[in-house]
Amino acid sequence: MTAGGASARGGGSLARAPLVACVVLNSNRREDTLACLASIEACTYPNLRVIVLDCQSTDGSPTAVRARFPDAEVIELTENRGYAGNNNIGIWRAMELGADWVCVLNEDVVVDPRCIEAMVEVGDAEPRIGVVGPIVYHHDEPGVIQSAGGGLTRWWEGFHWGQNETDRGQFASPRDVQWISGCAILVRRAVIEAVGVIDERFFIYWEETEWCVRAGRAGWRLVLAPSARVWHKGVQRDYRPRPAVTYYSTRNRLLMLSIQRAPLAAKAVAWAQIVRTLTSWSVRPKWRDKRDHRQAMWRGVTDFVRGRTGRMPA
């Protein structure tokens, strides 16, 4: 699948544009995936390949994608290895195709027509820029920022720059960040060759943060491309995560701190926050309805201590 009509519109340096392979992971979200692919097809970037990974969908997604986007490569996965493991299959396929950049996209994002082009322009400006991200907006509030790149506090707590702020042009220029949201992340081939793919021990959550931290520690720059834009459906302003999210967020934060040898103070803060939250959810009356989340957090802690990674046990 190539961007529709892009070759005719592109010129100059874009006529010799590096190959970008978009990797889109779908699981029973046919309509979202078709909308995502339609937005990619409308992109102005002239050298684009699309790989769709379908994780055991029962809603007819593979057939629908092949019918609507015959140039897209569809890989039907036989097991669920999570965001990390499933996307790695697409990343390795992109490398086989000779991609210079790999763009991992959630199936529930819609990309602006200039998004890929704008990210590549920023990435190609300097050879040590290894990871590039767009501004991510809430799909249901198109002018409200979901992420303008990610950061880490001194205690290694993850946060999004600009989260829930109305876009007033406050992120007008490219800027270095510490990590990029996994819903839309562009990674240079040389980065993957140098630091590897996503760590499958995470399964989902914190995996893109650890990947980015790994790249940054290897000397690569991670940069926000503010003229690149996507709209993400999966997280609204009033997002209320399921207990499974509490499990993965707890276990994988501790896992990331361990893998990346975070300072002892950061680890101590993480453990103190977990103990405080578990205590609050157990004792304070207004939080007693958090029983499922309390159990999920406790299980995340015990699984980390036991060295259990990958998918959360049933």
Secondary structure, DSSP 8 states (H G I E B T S, - for coil): ---TTHHHH--GGGGG---EEEEEEESS-HHHHHHHHHHHHT---SSEEEEEEEES-SSSHHHHHHHH-TTSEEEEESS--HHHHHHHHHHHHHHHTT-SEEEEEETTEEE-TTHHHHHHHHHTTSTTEEEEEEEEEETTEEEEEEES-EEE-TT--EEETTTT-B-SSTT-S-EE-SB--TTEEEEEHHHHHHH-S--TTS-SSSHHHHHHHHHHHTT-EEEEEEEEEEEESS--TT----HHHHHHHHHHHHHHHHHTT--HHHHHHHHHHHHHHHHHHHH-GGGGGGHHHHHHHHHHHHHHHHT--SS---
